[in-house]
Amino acid sequence: MPRPLSCWPVPARWLLSAVAVVLVGPLHAEPLSQPKGDGKPAELPAVAPEFDKVPLFDLSKGAGLPSYLKASPTMLGDASGLRGGEARVTTPDLGSKDFTFDVLFRFNDGEKSIALIGVTAAAPVTRAADEGVSSAVHSPGLGGYATLGSTGGAEFRLGTFKADGPHLYRIDKKGDALTVAIGEWKDGKFSPYSVKALTISKDTPVLKSGGVPFFGNEATFLGVRLAVDGKVVDPGKPAPPPADLSKIPFAPLGGANPLPSYLGTDAAGVADKDGLRLDNSAYRTKTTGLVEKDFVFDVRFRFQDEEQSIFTIGLAGAKGEGISSRVHGPGHGGYATLAITGQEEFRLGAFKTGGPHTFRIEKRGPTLTLAIGAEKDGIFTPIVTKTIPRLTATAPSLTPKECAVFVSGNGGKLEAVRFVVNGEAHGGNVAGGSKGSTPKPGDPTRPAAAADNGIEGREHLIRLTGAPLPSYLGAHPGLAFEPAGGLVLHDRLIRTAAADFATKDFTFDVVFRFKEKEQAICLVGLGAAERRPGGGVDLKDSVCSRLHGPGHGGYGTVSVSGQDERQLGAYKEAGPHMFRLRKKGNVLTMAVCIGFKGKFTADIEQSIPDLKAAAPFLTKSNSWLFIGADGVVESVRLAVDSEPIESRDLALNLPARVVAGRSLGQALLASPAGKKFAVASGPKGLTVSTEGKVSWAPTTEQLGRHEVRINVAGPKDTTQTILAVEVVSAEDAAAVNGNLARIDSLYQLPLAAGPTHIGPGLDGKSLLLVEGNRLRRLTGGGITVKEEIRLPARYERLFERADYFVGLSDEKKALHVIDKKTLKVRRTVKMDYPSRTDLAPHPTRAVCYVCVVTGGEGPPARILIVEEDTGDVQEPAGLFGSWAVVSPDGRNLYAGYREVYQKGARLLFNPDRIHVVPEYGTFDALLVYDITRAKPAMRHLKEEPGGDGTGLVLSPDGKRLTYLSHTGYPISSDQIPAWSPTALDKRPVGYSTKADKASPLWIAYHPALGLAAAPAKAGAVCYDRETGEVEPKRADLTYPYLGEPAVSRVFFAPDGRHLLLECEENGKRSLRRVRLNLTPAEVARLPK
């Protein structure tokens, strides 16, 4: 259940004050039958002449409070003045001084209520009327009279009046005399009709030690003024007038419009053409500290007729405390409330209809105003309004560090927003349209929607009539097609070859259809969707639309990770329909053209305006485009940055590969049929005659892939076809006996699914590739398999000794010593811990170090020492580490330590509830242990060698040590650090990753040369190991063509002449070999 607003924590003094004011209501519901006291009329004492000339401080129109007043949180304002709660004068030492205090008030027509005005000696946490002299002023609806009473003394009638007001109440103290008066206020003049003089020492002894004027409860208070010892007290400046926003437009929130830059979210909703739907979503301004700024935050909202939903808007500080308004849809009565943390919930006012309405939060000087109204021609007219006269006193939880506007809810629609801070429009308020208005759907100034793509009609649509699929969808064997055309999905999943669409702007069009009354669902989306082994599609870490067949109602939904399913809209019929998935910037739009006949129109459409917030799991390596489940896909089209990836509008006969040094000459079309051809762009030397004959003699300098664009002119128009051709070497062509399709086998080694461990062989001339229970020894360029061994269990880490292997197995939760000849386990050492994270061999002794995560007290990442000959295990106290590596001389153990801890929490705003979501951090350290003695001794500890560590790498010569992490070192620099292990206090060499989009999660060191390499978007990037400088031409990434694989790790091949890339593309993993460009001197240093 949501936590009631009245249950939120609150300072005790405000809670008691609020309760006291509420209890006053029933006082004197009927006039006193007889006045008490002597009833003698008194004269109004003279005041300083300038006092009556000084205007009252205006309490209406959101002007705030004068500097000498303090109000309780329950005293709120509207356009006419302040009501409720109580306000007291706070001038120091007022009790020992003479003063005159005026307060102007009135009642509403027919109102039945009581105002309290007087002088109090009560402490701030006590009701003012409990200690002092006070008048209970009854509205005309209760008889129109005032009483006067004092603590422990008599109570009598002060006077009567019949009009609602305005009335002025004056309190005058001179020495031991206290005079109160009530009278008419007209044209700035006070005419008392009832005056009462008291002697403080005799009639009101409670005030002998002093007292201060106060007023409050149920009347509308219009103005005040104060004089002390005959001098008028400066009230300070009122809040500035409302800002003129007539020339500042709203930023629209519908269609494909992104969120304004000043709004952030961690639970994004979806948007249709008209606005942003609040479906359990939350937004807040990125600008905080608003309590110190003047600002206006406007949001235009709408409900459906009779909609029964609520959204919340307000100012939030630490732990979500602050000011909030719950806005109820017409189905709940169409009204809004106002809640201050720790106070009862007040009614802000009613608006009844669905809208559109504008909710305004405006801070001017010390005041905060919340209002609902309408805007026309740039002028905002409030229907309901409430003003908090002094925000910082009412909501002390709003601080310069913690104060932001938030909107959250489970219903309603936000059409547009506007944010002005200190008189200047905040970033994002540039939506176009007329001044002070929101562009309407169809307005040419409106940002591009899903239909505005630049590639329309059937241009570049590829009809799926048979295999192969378009190249960007990769290879998918065993596909089924209908005789008339159309891919039958039948519980299949088709993904793009590339997995980085979260980083690109794209449009993906899918023409789909169902059979009549078919109960099927077709999926189209973005993310890491996978085929389940038992059937179906796992939508974890993906954003997609579920397109339901007519048997299910014929409608689409929007789903994030298979959860939070929201309506896209209905199309009813079987189709064909075109579904468009479009990403532009950070906005993802899903739309359907119902009954597609060649021209796309977005008949139904929803957008996710902040994709990164809604789907933070999408990365450059897991964001495939996919189609799957069931139904029939007739055609597809993919454009990236408005350029089509592939077109089969005209199938041209250009081979995918050609051999360097061999001439190419062939016709692009067997029958040109009057078409004329021309090369728009292509490699040097390639020509195409107007009749369509291509000629080219590629050279060895042109090895690699080239894009070719050919213009084909027909009788009516010209189209452009984009092709690709790769030039391969004559040596490679000979090696595969002219079958150029097999060139890839010369440069890559397929890998199995699942984790892979690659480490050096004992001979220094091989690599050990471990995939579960399969061990392959790689030699030469790194993809030649010299030996393959079937191991007795599955191993995650393994190293080699002269006559045995040592493997660490999660499957067996053990360390195995495996005989090389028999391949049987010689010795089993149990490692029954929650996890085993690393294995490090000693270079000269039959000892290894196992990193495990233990339970119980103390640091969880520990290092165990295992005697390989006996199986004995040491558990030294103080030997900590998540990863370990031993120096080549065997004297030092280097350990990397990572531990997760809860560092705090963040707030997620939902209607009526603030969710506290834990946030976690990591403690990272790099440790050096002396292992030459019987017990390891820590010699050095370096904190924060990176953030959120992932591993430890030592160069083969032991001169460079790297702590791998997500943040790099220094923290958040994304640089890969390379320390000298003997000087960890010295700044390390840094390998920059940002420019080349490299990963800080891995580094490889060359076994003989001063080179380092890291995986990167282009495949890999190489560095000078000792200077950190990038060597862009060190690795030949142009031949053979790599494609766009996701490269997770890199390794130097045993021959030292090649670099190995651990790749994944289209769900398949492999090791790919690329050549290193070495100088003759460098080649001479390589091992023979």
N, C-alpha and C positions, 0 to 999 in steps of 0.2 A: 504494500500500500504506500502511496506517496506520503511523505512526511508533512504534516500540517504546518503551514507557515507560522502559526501561533506557537509551535513547539520549538522554533529555532532559538538558539541562544541569544540573550539580550542583556545589556547592562542593567543591573538591579534598579538604579535610580529612575530609568525610563519606564521600566515595567511597573514600579510602584506608582509613578506619576500617572500613567495611563489608567491604571485601575482606579485611582482616586477620582479622576475626572469622570469616569463612567458611573461611579457610585453617586455622584452629585445629582444626576438627572432627576430623580423623583422628589428632590427637596421642594417644599412649599407648592405642591401641586394646586392647592387652593389658597386664596388670599387669607391673611391673618384676620381673625374676627375683630381684634382690637390692636391698635398700635401699643407697643411697649415703650418705656422711657418717658421723659417729660414732654416730648412732642413740641417743644418750643421752637419756633423758627429761628434760624441763625443767619448771620450775614456772611456773604462770600468774602473771604479775605482778599485784599488787594494783591496783585501779582506784579512782577516787573513789567513795565510798559511794553518792552520788546517781546515779552513772552506771547502776548495775544497777537502780536504782529507776525510771529514766526509761523509759517505753514506747518500743518501736521505732516509727519512722515507717512507717505502713502503706502498702505499695506496691500493695496490691490494690484492687479495686473502683473503679478510675479515680481514685484519690486524687492522682495526679501524683507529682512528685519533691520531696524537701526542697530548700531553697534552696541547699544546699552541694553538690548533685550536678548534673552535666550528662551527658545521655545522647546517644548517637549516634542517627541517624534509624532505624536498624534495631532498636533496642530498643523493643518494643511491649508493651502490657499487655492482659490480659483480666481476668475477674472474680477470678482467683486471684493475680495478680501480674504482674511484668514478665519478659519473656524476650527473648533474642537480643541482638545488638549489644554495647555496653559502656557503662558509666557510670563517671565519675570524680569524685572530690572536687575542688572548685574553690576551696576556702578559700585566700586569698592567704598566701604565705610559710609554708606548712605545713611545708616541709622543715626549717626552723630551729626547729620547735616539737615538743613531745611531743604525741602524740595516741593515742586509742583509737577503733577503728572496728569496728563489728559489722554483719554482713550475714546475714540469715536467708534460707534457701533450701530448696527441696525438689525432688525429681524425681517425674515421673508414674510410675504403675505400669508396670513392664516397660520403661521408657524406656532407650534406649542413647544416652547423650549425655555431654558433658563441660562443666563450668562452669569458668571462669577467675576467680580471685580473687587479689589481691596488691597490691603497691605498685609504682608505675611512675614512672620519671623521663623517660619518652618524651614527645616533643612531641605536640600534639593530632593531627597528621596521621600519626603513627606508631602502629603497633599497640602497645597498652599492654604486652603480655607480652614485647615485644622488648627492653625496657630496664627491668630491675628485678628484683623477686622476685615469683614467682607460683606459685600452686598450680593444678594441673589436677585438678579434683575429678570422679572418674568415678562415674557412676550405678551402682546395684546391677546393672543389666543388663550393665555392663562390668566387674563385679567389686567395686564399692563401695569405693573407696579414693581417697586423695589423694596427690599428689606435691608436692614443693617444690623449686624450682630457681631459680637466679639467672643473670643475664647473665654469661657467661664463667666461671661457677662450677659446682659439683657439683649433681646432681639426685638426690633420694632420696625414699623413701616417707615421707609424713607420718603416715599412719594409715589404718585401714580402718573400714568401717561396712557394715552389711547393709540397713538400713532406707532407705526412700525419703526419710524426713525427717518433720518439718523438722529441719534442722541449722543451727547457728550457726557462722560463721567469724569469729574475732576477730583483729585486727591491732593490736598495741600497740607503740608506739615511745617509749622513754625514753632521751634522750641518744644514746649510740652503740649501744644495745641495741634489737633488733627481735625481737619475739616474735609467732609466729602460732599459732593453736590452732583446732581443729575439734572440735565436740562436740554433745551433744544439747540440744535446747531443749524444755523442758516446763514448763507452768504459769508461764511467764515467767522461768524460771531456766535458767542456762547451766551445763552439766556437761561439761567438756572430757574427751575421751578420747584426745586426741593434742595435744601441745604441743611446739613447737620454738623454741629461742632462738638468735638469730644476732647476731654483732657486725658492725655495718655496715661499719666501716673494714676489717675483715679478710675477712668472708664476702661482703659485697655492696658493693664499692667504687663500683658504679654509682650508689648512692644517697647517696654522700657529700655531694653538692650538694643533696640533698633529693628527695623523692618524695611521691606522693599515692596513697591507696587507690583501687582500681578493682575492678569485677566485671562479668561478662557471659558471653556465649555461651549454651549451651543448658542452662539450668535455670530453674526458676520462682523468682524472687527476691521474697520476701514482705515484708521490712522492713529498715530500717537505722537506725543512730544513731551519733553522732560526739561525742567530747569532745576539746578542744584545751587543753593545759596544765592539765588537771584540771577544766576547765569544760565542761559540756554545751553544744553548739552548738544554738541554736534553729533547728529545721528550717523554721520558718514554718508557715503554716496549710495544711492539705490542701485539695484542691479541695472545694467545697461538695457536699453530697449531691445525688443526682438530683432534678430537679424533679417535683412532683406534678401530672400532667396529667390526672388522672381526671375533672376537671370541665370540661375544655376539649375541645369536640367537633372532629372533623375537618371540613374543608370538602370536600364531594363534588365530583368532577370529571367526572361523567357527564351525559348528557342535555343539557339547555339551560343547565346551570350555567355561569356565567362563570368565568374564571380568578380566583382570589383576587387582591385588589388588590396583594399583595406580590410576585406573580410577573410577570415580563416575558418576552417571547419575541421572537425575530426569525425564527423558523422554526417556525410553529405546527403541531401535529398536529390530528387530528380525534378527536371523542369519540362513542361510542355511548351507549346507555342506562346502561352499567355503568362507564364510565371513559374516560380520555383515552389514546388510542393513540399510542405513540412511534414514528411513522413518519418517520424522519429529521428529527426535530424537537428543539428545545432550549428549555429554560426556565431562568431564573435569578432569584434574589431581587433585588428592586430595592434592598433594604437592603444596603449594602456596609459595609466596615469591621467585619465580624463577628468578626475576630480580637481585637477589644477588648471584645466583648460575650459574655455568657452566653446561649446559645440552644439550642433543640431544634427540629430540622426532621425531621418524620415524614412519610413517604410510604408509603401502602399500595399495593402493587403485586401484579400477577398475571401469570402466563404461561399460555398454553394448554398442554395436555398435549403433551409431546414438542416444544414450540416451540424452534427453534434460532435464538435471537436474543440480543442483548446490549444492555443499556443501561448508561450510566455516570452515577454520582452522586458528588458531592464538593464540595470547596471550591476555588475558583479565584482566583488573584491576577493580577498583571500577566502578560501573554503566555500566560495559561492555565495557568501553573505552580501547583502546590499539591498537594492530597491528592485522590485519586480511587479509586473502587471500581467495578470492572466486574462487573455482575451478569449471570450466564449463565442462560439458560432451561434447563428440564429436558432438552431435546434436546442440550444441551451439558454435561449433568451436574448442573445445578442447584446452582451454587456462586458465591461472590463472591470477588474478589481485592482487595488493597489495594496501591495504588501511591503512592509519594512521589516527586515530581519528582527524577529523577536516581538513584533507587535501583532495585534489583531489585523485581519484582512479587511480593508475598507472597499467600499464600492466606488469605483471611479466614475461610472456612468454608463448609459445604454446608447447603442447605435442601431439596434433592431435588425436592419437589413443586412444582406450578404455583402454589399459593397459595390464598388471599391471604396475603401476608407484609407486615410493616412494616419498612422500612429507617429506622433512626434515626441522625441525625448530631447529637451532643450535645456542646457545649462548656461545661465547668464550670471556672472559673478558668483555669489554664494548660493544662488537658488537653482532648483531643478524643477522643471515643469514636464509633466506627462499629459498628453492631450490626444484626443481622437477627433478627426474632422475631415474636411474635404478641401481640396486645392483646386482653384480655378484661376486661369490666367496668372499663375505664379503666386496667388494670394491664398494663404492657408486660413481657413475659418474653422475654429474648433467647435465641436458639438459638446464634448465633455472635457474637463481639464482639472488637474490638481497640481498645486505647487508646493514644494518643500522649501520653506524660506531659508533654511541654512543647512545645506546638504551635509557638510562634514560633521556637524553636531548630531544630526539625525541618523546618519549611517557612518559611524567611525571606522567600520571595516573597509570602507573605500579609501584607499591610500594612494599616494603618488606612484607607488610601484604596482598596485593591484586595483585597477579600475577600468573596466572595458564594457562596452555595450554588447549584449547577447540577445539572440533570438533562437528559441528552440520550441519544439512541439511535435504533436502527432496529427496535425490537421491544419487546414487553411492554406492559402497560397500567397506568396509574396510576389508582387508584380514588378516592383522597382524600389530602389533605395537611393538615398542621397545622404552624404556625410560632409559636414562643413565644420572645420576646426579652426578656432580663432579667426573666423571670417573668411577663410580660404577653403575652396572646394578640395576635398581629399581626392587622392588618386583614384581613378576609375569612374568619376562622374563625367564622362565624355561619351555619352551614348548617342549623340546626334538628336535630330528632331527639333521641333520648335522649342524656344526657350521656356523653361519651366514645365515642359511636358514630357511624356514618355512616347517614343516612337511606337506606332501601332503595327500589328502584323501586316506585311505587304508594303510598309513604308520603305522607299528606296534607301533611306538613311539607316535602316535597321541592319545590324551585323548579319553576316551570311548565315543562313540556316542550312539544314541538311540538303535541301534541293539545289543550293547554289554551289555548283561543283566545277564548272568549266568543261566537264566531259559528260555530255548528256545524250539522250536518245539511246540508240543501240550501238553507238560508236565504241569500239574496242571491247564490246561484250564478247566473251568467248563461250560459244555454245558447247556444252559437254555432251558430245555424241559418241565418245569412245576414248580409250586410253591413247596417248598419255594425257594427263591433266596439264594445265598450264604450269610452266616451270616453277613459278613461285609457290605452288602447292606441293612441290616435292613428289617423290615416287610413292605410290600406294598400290601394291599389287592386288590382283583379284577383285577389281572393281566390277560392278554390274551396271549396265546401261539399258534403258528402255529402247526398243527398236526405233521409235520415232525421235529418239534423243532425250537425254536427261539422265543424270547420275542418280541411281537408287541408293540412298544412304544405308538403309537396312542395318541399323545399329552399328554404324561405322563412325569413325572420327577422322576428319581430313584437316590437317594443319599445314600452315605455310612452312616453307623451309627456313625462313628467317624468324628469329624469336625476339626481335628488338623493336616491335611496333609501338611499345609504350614510349619510345623516344622519337617517334616520327609523326608527321602529319600525313594522314592517309584517308582514302575513301575505298571501302570494300563493299561492292554491290553483289547481291545474291538474288537471282530470280528463282523462286521456289513455288511448289504447288503440292497439293495433296489429291488423293482420290476423294470422290464424293462420300461424305459421312465418315471419312477415315479418322480413327482415333489414334492420332500419332502426334509427335512433337518434333519439330526441327529446331536445332540449336545453331545460333550464329553468335560469335563473340570474340573476345580478346583475353588472352591469359594462358594459364598452364593447364588447361583441361586435359584429362587423360582418359583413356579407355580402361574401364574396370575389367579385371580378369574374367569375372563372371557375367559380363555384359553390362551395357549402360555406359554413361559418361560421368566421370567425377569432375565436378565444376569447381573444385577447390582452387583458390587463387585465380579467379577469372571473373570477368564481367560479360554477361551475355543476355541475349533475348531468347526466351522460349516461345516458339511460334507454334501454336496449337492448331491441329487440323479441325475441319468442320465438325467431326464427331465429338470434339471437346468444346465446341462453341465458336471456334474460329477467331482467336484473339492472341495477342502477344503480351508478354510480360518482360520486365527488366529485373535481372537477378545479379547479385554480387556474391560470389563464392557459393552459389547455390542457395543462398539465404536471402532474407529481406526482399522477397519477390514483390514487385510493384507493377501496376497495370501500365501497359503501353497503349493499348486500344484494341478495338475489334475490327476485323475485316470479313468475317462470316463465311465468305465463299471459299471454294477449293483453290482458286488461283488460275493462272499464275499471278503472283504478286512480286514486287521487287522490294527486298529489304536492303537498307543502306546503313552501314556502320561507318561513321565518320569521326575522325579525331582531328581537331584543330587546336593547337596549343594544349591547354589543360582541360578542354571540353570534349566530352565524348557524346555523340548524338546518335540515336537509333530511330529510324523512321521507316515507314512502310508506304509504298505506293500501291494502292489497292487496284487489282485488275490491270497490271502493267501492260501497256500497249505500245511502248516505245518512248514515251515521255514521262520522266519522273516528276511526280508531285508528292509532297509529304502529306499524305492524308491523315496519318497518325504519327506522332513524333514525341519523343522524350529525350532530354539531355541530362547528363551528369555534369554540372558546371565546374566541379573541382575533382577531377579524376584522381589526382594524387591523394586527396583526403579520403575519397570513397574507396579507393583500391590501392593502399600503400604497398601492397605485396607485389605489384607489377614492377618488373625491372627490365633492364636491357637484355636479359638472357632468359626470361620466362614468359614473354608476351607474344605468343603466337596468335595469328588470326586462325579461326577454326570454324568449321561447319560440321554438324554431326547429328547423331540419333536417327531420325526417320524422316520420311518425306522424299520428294524428288527435287533435285537442283538442276534447273535447265541451263543456266548461264551464270558466269561470274565475271567480275571486272575488278581490278585492283589498280589504284593510282596512288603514288606517293609524291607528295608535294605537287599535286595536280598533274603529274606525268604518268601515263599508263605504263605499267611494268611490262606488259606483253600484249601484243595485238595479233589476232589471227584473221583480221578483216581481209588480209591478203597474205596467203602463205607463200613465202619466197624461198627459193631453193638455194640457201647458203649453208655450207657445211658448218657444223659446230666446231670442228678442229681442222687445221691445215698444218702442213709440215714446212718448217723453215727451209728455204732454198729450193722449194718446189713450186712451180708456177701453177696458179689457179685460173681456170677459164671455163665458165659455164653460164648457162642461161638461168636467170632468176625465175622465170616462168616458162613452162613448155609452150604455152600459147598466150602471148602478150595481149592479143585482141585489141590492138589500137592504143594500148597504154604507153606512156612515156616515162622513163626512169631517170633518176638523178641522185647522186650521193649528197645527202645533206651534211653528214659528218662521218668520219671513219679514219682508220689508220693511214699513215703515209703510203702512197703508192697504189692504194685500192681505187679502182675506177669502175664505173658502170656506164655502158653505152645507153643511148636513148631507147634502144630496142630491148634493154634489159640483160645484156651480157656483162658479167663481172670479170674483171681481170686484176690479178695481183700476184706479185712475187715476193712474199714475206721474207725478211732477212732474220738472221740470228739475233740481231739487236731488237727485234720485235717480238721475242718470246713473251707469251702471256696473253691475257684476255683483252679484247678490244670491242668497244661498242660501235655498231654500224647503224646509221639512220638513213633510210632510203625513201625518197619522195616518189610516189607513184601518181602520175597525173592521168585522170580519166576524162571522159567527155564533159562531166559536170563539175568535178571537184578534184582536189589533190589530197591524198592521205599519206601519212608517214608511218612506216613500219620500223620498229626498233628490233635489231637483231644483235647477237653476240657471236664472236668467233675467237677461238683461242689458237695461237701459234705454238706448236710443240717442236721440240728438237728432233733432228733426224736420228740421233742416237736413241732417243726414247721410242721413236716410231719403229726402229729396227728391233728394239728389245721386246716389243709386243707383236712382232711380225706384221706390222702394218695395221693392226686392229686398234685404232686410236681411242676407242671407247675404254680400253684397258690401261690407258696411261696412268690413271689414278692409282692403280695397284703398285706402281713403281715408287710411290711417294707416301703411301699410307698403310697402316696396319689396323685392321678392325679390332675394336675392344668390346668386351662383353658389358652388359648392363651391370650396374652396381659399383661399389667402391673399388678403386685401383691403387695399389702401392707400387711405386717405382723407386728403386734404390741402387746403389753401386754394387757390382759384383766384387768378389774378393780379389780377382786378378787385375782389377783396375782397367780392364779392356771390355767390360760388358756392363749391361744394366739388367737388374732382376725386375721383371714385370709380374706382379702378383695380382690375380683376379680370383678371389675366393680360394678354391682348392687347386687352381691352375697356376703354374709357374713357368714363365717363358724367359729364356736368357737371350737378350738382344745384343747384337754386336755391330761393328762397322758404323753405318749411317743411322742405326737405331731402329730400323724396321726389319732387319734380317734376324730371323729366329734360329739361333744355333742349337737350342735345346728346349724341349718342352717336358715338364714333369707334372704328374698328378700327385698332389699333396694329400696327406691323411685327413685333413680338416680344412675348414675355411679360415683364412688368416687375413687380418687387416694390416699387419706389419710383419716384416721378415728380414733377417740379414743372414750372411753366409760366413761360416768358419771353414777350416781346411777339410774336415770330414763330416760336418753336419750343418744343418740350418737351424736357426732359432726363430720361431714364429709366435706371435701373440694373437690369440683367437677369442673373439667375442662369442662365437658360437659355443665354444667349450669352456669359456671363462677360465682360460688357462694359458700358461706359457709352455710351449712344446720344444724339446730338443729332438730334431729329426735326423736320423741317420741318412747320409747321402746315398749309400749303396742300396740299402733295403727300403728306404723311404718310409720306415716305420718310426714311431715315436719312441725314442730312447728313454726320455724322462718327461714327466708331466709335473708342472709346478702350478698349483691352484692359484687363480687370481679372481676369487669370487667377490668382486667389488661392484658397486653400482655402475662404474664404467672404467675402461682402460684407455688411456689417451695417447701414450707414446711408448716407444721402445728404442733404447740407445745402446749400441755395443761399445765395449771398451776396445781400443785399437790393438792392445798387446796382451791383455789378460783375458781369461775365460770368464769374464764377468759382464753382465749387462744391467741396465737400469730401466725399470719399468715405472711409468707414470700412471697412477690410478687416482680415482676419486673415491674417498672414503666417507662414511657417515660419522655421526657423533660430534663431539666437541672439537674445536680447533680448526685450523685451515684444512679444507677438504682435499686439496690437490697435494698428494704426497708422492715421493719417489722411493721405490724399493730397490735393493741391491740383490741380485740373484747370482749365485755361484753356479755356473753352467755345468760343472763337472759333478757336483753333489746335489744340486737343487736347493741348497740352503738359501734362505731369504733373510736379509737384514732389513729392519725397519728403523733406521736412525732417526732420532728425534731432531727436528729442525731441518730435515731435508725435504724441501717443498718444491713442487713444480708441476705444471700441466704438460710441458714438453721438455725434452732434454737432449743434449748432444755433448759428446766428449771431444776434447781437443786432440789433434793428431798425435801429440806427444804423450797423451794419457794422463796428464797431470791435473787438468781442470775439468770440472763438469759445469756446463752452462745450462741454466734452467729458465724457462719462461713460465710465469705464473699468472693465471687469470681466475678471478672469482667474481660472481654476480652478487650484488647486494641491492636492497631497496633504498634508493636515495631520496625518495619523496613521493609526491602524487600530483596528478593533474585533475582538472574538473571537467566533467561532461555534463552539459546542461540539457535536461529534458523537462517537460512540463511538470511542475510541482516537485521536482526532485533534482538534486545535484548529486551526480555519481562521482565518488572519489576513486580514481583509477590509479593504481600504484605505478610508479615509474622506477625503472631499475638502471643501475649503473654497473660498471665493472672496475675492480681493482686490478691493475696490471703492474707487473714487476719483472725485472731481469736480474737473475742471481748468478753469482760465480762461487763455486765450491772447490776447495783444495781437496783432491781425492788421493793424495800421495800417502796419507796417514791411515791408521786403522779406522778412524771415524772421520767422515767428511766434515770440513770446517768452512763456514761461510766467510768469504773474503770481500765480497762486494754485493751491495743491493742498490739497484737503480729503479726508482719508482717512475711510473708513467712512461715507459719506453714506447708506448702506443696506447690506443684505446680499443677495448673489446678485442683482445688478441686472438690469433688463430694458429700460431705455430712459431717455430724457431728454425733458422737455417744458418749453418756454418759453412764458409767456403772450404773447399778441399784442403787448402794449405793452412787453414786455421787463422787467417789474418783478418777476416771480415765476418761479423756476427750480426744477424738480422732478427729482430722481433717483428713478426708479421701481425698486422692488426687492421681493423676496418678504417681507422682514422689516420694511420701513418704517424710519423714523428717529425716535427712537433705535432701535438694533438690537432686534428682537423686540417693538417697540411696536405694529406694524401701522399706525402713523400715516404718512400721506403728507406729506412735507416740502415746504415752499414757501419757498425762500431768496430773499432779495434778492440778485441777482447781484453787486452791488457790496459786499456785506457777508456773505461766506460764514462768517465767524467768529461771526456773531451767530446766536442760536438762530432757526430758521425757524418760520414759521407751520405748525402741524400739523393735518392733517385726519384726525380719528379715524375708523376703519373698523369697529371691533369691534361697537359697539352696533347698527349697521345692517347688519352682515354684508357690508360693502363690500369691494372688492378693492383692495389697495395697489399693484396692477400697472398702474393706469391713472388718469390725471387729465385733465380737459379744462378749459380756461379760456375764459370768455366773451370774444368779440372786442371788446365795448364796455362791459360792466358788470363790477362787482367780484364775479363769481360763479365758482365752480368746481364740477365735478361728477365723480362716480366711479361705476362700475358697482356694483350691490349686489344682494342676494338679491331685494328687492322690485322691482328694475328699475334704480333709480339713487338716489343721494343727492346733495343739493346743499349747498354750503357758502358762507359769506361768505368771499371770497378773502383778506381782510386780517385777519380775526379767527379764522378756522377754525371758527366756530360752525356747527352743522348747521342748515339751513333746511328743516324737514320738509315744509312745504306749498308749497315753491317749484315743484316739478314735480308736475303732475296725473297720478298713476299709477293713478287709478281708472277713467278713461274715455279711450279704449275699454279694455275688459278685456284685460290683457296675457297672461293665463295664467301659466305658470310657466317662461318661457324662461331659458336660461343667457345672461346678458348679459356680454360680454367687454370691450366698450369703449363709450364714449359720446362724442358730439360735439355742439357747439352748431350749430344750423342757420344758414344764411346770413342769414335774416331776424332772427336774435337772439331770436325769440319761442318757439322750440321746442328741444327736446332730442332728439337722435337716439340710439337704442339699437341697437347691433349685437348681434343675438340669434341663438340657435340653439335650435330646439325640434323634437323628433321628427325629427332629422337634416336639417332645413331651416333655411337661414339667411336673415335679412332685416334691413333697417333699419326700425325702428319709431319713429314720431314721437309725442312727448308734448308737451303744452302747458306752457309756463312761466307761472306766475302773477306778472305784473309790475305794478308800480304805474304810474300815469300819468306820473310823473316819469321812471321808468326807460324807458318806451316812447318818451318824447321824446328820449332820448339815443341811440336806435338809429339806424343809418344809414338814410337815405331810399332 
